[in-house]
Amino acid sequence: MTDPSPGTPVTRNARRERLVGLLLLGVALVLLVSSPTWFASDQAGVGIGQLVVAVALAAVGGLLVRRSGRA
């Protein structure tokens, strides 16, 4: 696939994918930043679970943002 030329309009689905991807990246960032609170309160299991969910959301969000740039 080639990159679209700068003058071509972005399709509606690509725009939606980009927005959803950015939302997921934002949620992942909040989860990553807030996870130390669980470790500080001796609930490491919850903290590890939160980190796993944050990494998964960041991966999906990054994939969507990257894919929307190619459309």
C-alpha positions in Angstrom: 0.0 0.0 0.0 1.2 3.5 -0.7 0.6 6.6 1.3 -2.2 8.8 0.0 -1.1 12.1 -1.5 -1.4 15.1 0.9 -4.3 16.7 -1.0 -6.6 13.7 -0.8 -9.4 13.8 1.8 -9.4 11.3 4.6 -12.3 8.8 4.5 -14.8 8.8 7.3 -13.7 5.3 8.5 -10.1 6.3 8.7 -11.0 9.3 10.7 -13.1 7.2 13.1 -10.3 4.7 13.4 -7.8 7.4 14.3 -10.1 8.9 16.9 -10.9 5.6 18.5 -7.2 4.7 18.5 -6.3 8.0 20.2 -9.0 7.4 22.8 -7.6 3.9 23.5 -4.0 5.3 23.8 -5.3 7.9 26.2 -7.0 5.4 28.4 -3.9 3.2 28.3 -1.8 6.2 29.5 -4.1 6.9 32.4 -4.0 3.2 33.4 -0.2 3.1 33.2 0.2 6.3 35.2 -2.3 5.3 37.9 -1.0 1.7 38.4 1.6 2.6 41.0 -1.2 3.4 43.4 -2.2 -0.3 43.5 1.4 -1.4 44.2 1.7 1.2 46.9 -1.4 -0.1 48.6 -0.2 -3.7 48.7 -2.5 -4.8 46.0 0.0 -6.0 43.4 -2.4 -8.3 41.6 -4.7 -5.4 40.7 -1.7 -3.4 39.6 -0.4 -6.1 37.4 -3.8 -6.6 35.9 -4.1 -2.9 35.2 -0.7 -2.9 33.5 -1.7 -5.9 31.3 -4.9 -4.1 30.2 -3.0 -0.9 29.6 -0.5 -2.6 27.3 -3.3 -4.4 25.4 -5.2 -1.1 24.9 -2.0 0.7 23.8 -1.3 -2.1 21.3 -4.8 -1.9 19.8 -4.9 1.9 19.9 -1.5 2.1 18.2 -2.6 -0.4 15.5 -5.7 1.7 14.8 -3.8 5.0 14.6 -1.2 3.4 12.3 -3.8 1.8 10.1 -5.8 5.0 9.8 -2.7 6.8 8.5 -2.4 4.3 5.6 -6.1 4.6 4.5 
